[in-house]
Amino acid sequence: MREKNYFSHDYHSRDHLRDIRKDWKLAGVGFYWCLVEILHENGGSIKENEIEEIADDLRADFQMAHDVVYKYGKFQIKKGKIYSSRVIENLQKREEISKKRTAAAKNRWNGRSQGAGELENDEEQDSEKETAAKATTETEEDGESESLSKAEWYKGWITDRINEMPNELNGQDEFSYSYLFEVRHYIENLMQMLPDDKPLTIGSAKIQTGDFWETISHFFRDNDTLRELSEAIQGVEVKCSRGEVRNKQNYLISTLYNTAKMSGA
């Protein structure tokens, strides 16, 4: 599954694109935003000689593409590359967000694994929960405030861990990789299917989606917890194959949540 990312789009950005719109109507504005997306996807820059190919791929007029890049001062050109200072700022902030997620979660797991005192451990968990609730990922950009919900924060952290764990598992037995491979699409499918703003019914309890993903993050601590996740999913599949489960998604959600709680989440 392609990783989901986004960049902010200011309410009145159309005013800043008035010259493009005047010369090339909405086609020019559309090409501008497509180019901004491409810059984000390519780390903040593209080669000048790629513009013709991009215009062709987008079925855009080449003269229009050339004007959007060079005429209106929206992009910077240096050493044969096209940049956008705004895009670079966005990517830097995204990197900072990712580092904060990882650092906050590692502090939590390290406190547990080193046998930190109960008070210290509680303080660490409270600190992480507060960080997630406020979305430590809040940023200020052009006077606008962006924040992630608790569910988005933990889903982002889990995604980061899924991408990081192959390096951490390097050199371990081949089953370590198989666990991650097996569970990844289950977790990513749940991320797509579960709405962040509706509570989940687990047993007789209503669980907020943010609390659910916080609990599921427990499985991405290390190889042992990853194995627990894999075994829980396999158990669900076995019961489904026997016809013992009516609603696979609901049963999977309940099983993963309860397994994580029993494991110490």
ABEGO torsion letter per residue (X at the ends): XBBBBBBBBBAAAAAAAAAAAAAAEAAAAAAAAAAAAAAAAAGGBBBAAAAAAAAAAAGBBAAAAAAAAAAAGABBBBGGBBBBAAAAAAAAAAAAAAAAAAAAAAAAAAAAAAGBBAAAAAAAAAAAAAAAAAGAABBBBGGBBBBBBAAAAAAAAAAAAAAAAAAAABGBBAAAAAAAAAAAAAAAAAAAABBAABBBBBEABBBBAAAAAAAAAAAAABAAAAAAAAAAAAAAAAAAAAGABABAAAAAAAAAAAAAAAAGX
